[in-house]
Amino acid sequence: MQVKGYLACCLALALAATAVRAEEKNESAKVTTTRTETGRASKIRVMLPAEDARLWFDGAATRAKGRERVFRSPALEDGKRYSYKVTAVWLENGREVNHDTKVFFHAGEDIRIDFRR
């Protein structure tokens, strides 16, 4: 994992954690959560359709590149639910495609966001 991507994600995740409902449906991207062994940190894996897609967590841009990007949150408080707005932008057939999705999870869950169709 790249240090720049890790730091950008940590900043974005630390800024925007809020309690929310965990059962919301999402139509922009497929989102999967699974419990981690480490407990309080969450790993966020984002699948994108383009190497050079741009990616934001709650408005904070990440610098990582590639079709698959992995970020780890700072320690999150057990028993709380968190949400983040994730935005991906890429070019498809010469046109800019913009997708937003809201992910919901608890401390210690791994999140997989798939923007590929």
Buried (B, 14 or more C-beta within 10 A) or exposed (E): EBEEBBEBBBBBBBEBBEEBEEEEEBEBBBBEBEEBEEEBBBBBBBBBBBEEBBBBBBEBEBBBBBBEBBBBBBEBEEEEBBBBBBBBBBEEEEEEBEBEBBBBBBBBBBBBBBBEE
